[in-house]
Amino acid sequence: MQERPLTYPLALLWTLLATVMLVTLMQVTVLFRPAAATDIVNLGAVEALTFLGCTFALLRRYAPGRPARAALGLRTTHPRLVVLGLALGLSLQIPAGSVRDFVERHAPTPDDVLLGRAALLTPDTTWELVAILIVTACVAPLVEELWSRGAVYGALCRSYPVGGAAGMTAICFVMVHVDWRNWPSLLIVAATLAHLRTASGSLLPGLGLHVVFNASTILALFTGVSSVTRPLSFSLPVTIAGWTVTAVLVLLVQRVAKASPEAAAARAEDIA
């Protein structure tokens, strides 16, 4: 079966369909079981069903002759890029948090939305604590990465320059998070993930970043460092240091990727 080109408008349309499917499935589960609105396992199942279904539908249409691992970028790259991805998952908390604080000062999240998040992310038992960690730090990063920087990016970079494909993928990643107040901070994370993806030629460094970023966010909630109504807030020196460290790590990603034969081979597979 001949491959079809995935265009920018089509990528946006697929993302819109995935978002509508995610919201609709969540509403349907709540309709039949109201407690599902605050059930993290239900949310994880709906998200996994949505993104995995859309991922394989997109692969079937735009990469029918490619092995799934190759089409999704599940390949090895330089190990240091994975380590840098993990480090970025921590350092990005400060840049993303500072932007989130700015948005909250000018457009505060409504109380009912905050209460809903608190109910979703507040465990009453050890099992619920484990479930929250599994869904937010394992399931969500995996299925979101397979969708955005796996299927969507893989199809786009065979039709467009990798920079354009990465930029559109970042936009698509932000779009599927329906609360627009999170978009500015998520755009910083998405841009860094896109840079890792293009530099490494692999999904793995970005997946590591995503897992650590989500896990550190949840652990901050569990340990009382932050809360749903009182997110992380940083002093000006810490904010400047966080942005600086993140910028240095991003530059190191570029340097390592440029000098690495493994990364070069992985990048070549993306556009083959």
C-alpha positions in Angstrom: 0.0 0.0 0.0 1.4 3.4 -1.0 2.2 5.9 1.7 0.2 9.2 1.8 1.8 12.5 2.8 0.6 14.0 6.1 0.1 17.7 5.6 0.1 20.4 8.3 -3.7 20.9 8.0 -4.3 17.2 8.2 -2.1 16.9 11.3 -4.2 19.6 13.0 -7.4 17.8 11.9 -6.2 14.5 13.3 -5.3 16.3 16.6 -8.7 17.9 16.7 -10.3 14.5 16.2 -8.2 13.0 19.0 -9.1 15.8 21.3 -12.8 15.5 20.6 -12.6 11.7 21.1 -10.8 12.1 24.4 -13.3 14.6 25.8 -16.3 12.6 24.4 -15.2 9.3 25.9 -14.5 10.9 29.2 -18.0 12.5 29.2 -19.6 9.1 28.3 -17.9 7.3 31.1 -19.0 10.0 33.6 -22.6 9.8 32.2 -22.8 6.1 33.0 -20.7 6.3 36.2 -20.5 9.8 37.8 -17.6 8.8 40.0 -15.5 8.3 36.9 -15.0 12.1 36.9 -12.5 11.8 39.8 -11.2 8.3 39.0 -7.6 8.5 37.8 -7.7 4.9 36.5 -10.7 5.8 34.3 -8.9 8.8 32.9 -5.8 6.7 32.2 -7.9 4.1 30.3 -9.7 6.7 28.3 -6.4 8.5 27.4 -4.7 5.2 26.4 -7.7 4.1 24.3 -7.8 7.5 22.5 -4.2 8.0 21.7 -3.3 4.4 21.0 -6.3 4.1 18.7 -5.4 7.4 16.9 -1.8 6.4 16.7 -2.4 3.1 14.9 -5.1 4.6 12.7 -2.6 7.3 11.6 0.1 4.7 11.0 -2.2 2.5 8.9 -3.1 5.5 6.7 0.3 7.3 6.4 2.9 4.6 7.1 1.3 1.3 6.0 4.4 -0.4 4.8 6.7 0.6 7.7 7.3 -1.4 10.9 5.6 0.3 13.8 8.9 0.6 15.7 10.5 2.5 12.8 7.4 4.7 12.1 7.2 5.7 15.8 10.9 6.4 16.3 11.4 3.6 18.8 15.1 3.2 18.1 18.4 3.6 19.9 20.4 6.8 19.9 23.3 8.1 21.9 22.8 7.2 25.6 23.8 10.6 26.8 20.8 12.1 25.0 18.6 9.9 27.2 20.4 11.1 30.3 20.0 14.8 29.2 16.3 14.1 28.6 15.9 12.9 32.2 17.8 16.0 33.5 15.6 18.3 31.4 12.5 16.6 32.9 13.6 18.1 36.2 15.0 21.5 35.1 11.9 22.3 33.0 9.8 22.5 36.1 11.2 26.0 36.8 10.7 27.6 33.3 7.3 25.9 32.9 6.3 26.8 36.5 7.3 30.5 36.1 5.2 30.8 32.9 2.3 29.0 34.6 2.5 31.5 37.6 2.4 34.4 35.2 -0.7 33.0 33.5 -2.4 32.3 36.8 -1.9 35.9 38.0 -3.6 37.2 34.9 -6.2 34.5 34.3 -6.8 32.5 37.5 -8.1 28.9 37.1 -11.8 28.8 38.4 -12.3 27.2 41.8 -14.5 24.4 40.4 -11.7 23.3 38.1 -9.2 23.3 40.9 -11.5 21.3 43.1 -11.9 18.8 40.3 -8.2 18.4 39.9 -7.8 18.1 43.7 -10.3 15.2 43.7 -8.6 13.5 40.9 -5.1 13.8 42.3 -5.7 13.3 46.0 -5.2 9.7 47.1 -7.2 8.2 50.0 -5.3 4.9 49.9 -1.9 3.5 49.0 -3.5 1.9 45.9 -4.8 5.2 44.8 -1.4 6.7 45.2 0.2 4.0 43.1 -2.6 4.4 40.5 -2.0 8.1 40.2 1.7 7.6 39.7 1.2 4.9 37.1 -1.3 6.9 35.1 0.4 10.3 35.2 4.1 9.2 35.1 3.8 6.1 32.9 0.6 5.7 30.9 0.1 9.3 29.9 3.7 10.1 28.8 3.9 6.8 26.8 0.7 7.2 24.9 1.1 11.0 24.3 4.7 10.5 23.0 3.7 7.6 20.8 1.0 9.8 19.3 2.7 13.2 19.0 6.4 12.7 18.6 5.9 9.2 17.3 3.2 8.9 14.7 2.5 12.5 13.9 6.1 13.7 13.8 7.2 10.6 11.9 4.7 11.1 9.2 5.3 14.9 9.0 9.1 14.7 8.7 8.7 12.5 5.6 6.8 15.4 3.9 8.4 18.5 5.4 11.8 19.7 6.8 12.3 18.3 10.3 12.1 21.8 11.9 8.7 22.4 10.5 7.5 18.9 11.4 8.8 19.4 15.0 7.1 22.8 15.3 3.7 21.4 14.1 4.1 18.5 16.4 4.6 20.8 19.4 1.4 22.7 18.4 -0.5 19.4 18.2 0.8 18.3 21.6 -0.4 21.5 23.2 -3.8 21.3 21.5 -4.8 18.0 23.1 -4.5 19.5 26.5 -7.9 21.2 26.7 -7.3 23.8 29.4 -5.9 26.8 27.5 -4.4 28.2 30.7 -1.8 25.4 30.5 -0.9 26.1 26.9 1.9 28.7 27.4 3.8 26.5 29.9 3.2 23.4 27.9 4.6 25.1 24.8 7.9 25.3 26.5 7.9 21.6 27.4 6.7 20.8 23.9 9.4 22.8 22.2 12.1 21.1 24.3 10.6 17.7 23.5 10.6 18.5 19.8 14.2 19.6 20.0 15.1 16.3 21.7 13.2 14.4 19.0 14.8 16.0 16.1 18.3 16.0 17.6 18.3 12.4 18.8 16.2 10.8 16.0 14.6 8.7 18.7 11.4 8.8 20.8 13.3 7.6 23.9 15.0 10.8 25.2 11.7 12.7 25.0 9.9 9.9 26.7 12.4 10.0 29.5 11.9 13.8 29.8 8.1 13.4 29.9 8.1 10.7 32.5 10.4 12.6 34.9 8.5 15.9 34.4 5.2 14.3 35.2 6.6 12.2 38.0 8.3 15.2 39.7 5.1 17.2 39.4 3.0 14.5 41.1 5.7 13.8 43.8 5.7 17.5 44.6 2.0 17.3 45.3 2.3 14.1 47.4 5.1 15.5 49.5 3.3 18.8 50.2 5.9 20.9 48.3 3.0 22.1 46.2 -0.7 21.6 45.9 -3.4 21.9 43.3 -4.4 25.3 44.7 -0.8 26.3 45.5 1.5 25.3 42.6 5.2 25.5 42.8 6.4 29.1 43.0 10.1 30.2 42.6 12.1 33.2 43.7 13.7 35.4 40.9 17.2 33.9 41.5 15.8 30.4 41.3 13.8 31.2 38.2 16.9 32.6 36.5 19.0 29.6 37.5 16.3 27.2 36.2 16.1 28.9 32.8 19.8 29.0 32.6 20.3 25.3 33.4 17.6 24.3 31.0 19.2 26.4 28.2 22.6 24.8 28.9 21.1 21.3 28.8 19.4 22.1 25.5 22.7 23.2 24.0 24.3 20.0 25.3 21.7 18.0 23.5 22.5 19.8 20.3 26.3 19.3 20.8 26.0 15.6 21.7 23.6 14.9 18.8 25.8 16.6 16.3 28.9 14.6 17.3 27.1 11.2 17.7 27.1 8.7 14.8 24.2 6.9 16.6 22.1 10.0 16.6 22.9 10.7 13.0 21.9 7.2 12.0 18.7 7.5 13.9 17.9 10.9 12.3 18.5 9.3 8.9 15.9 6.6 9.6 13.3 9.3 10.4 13.4 10.8 6.9 14.1 7.5 5.0 
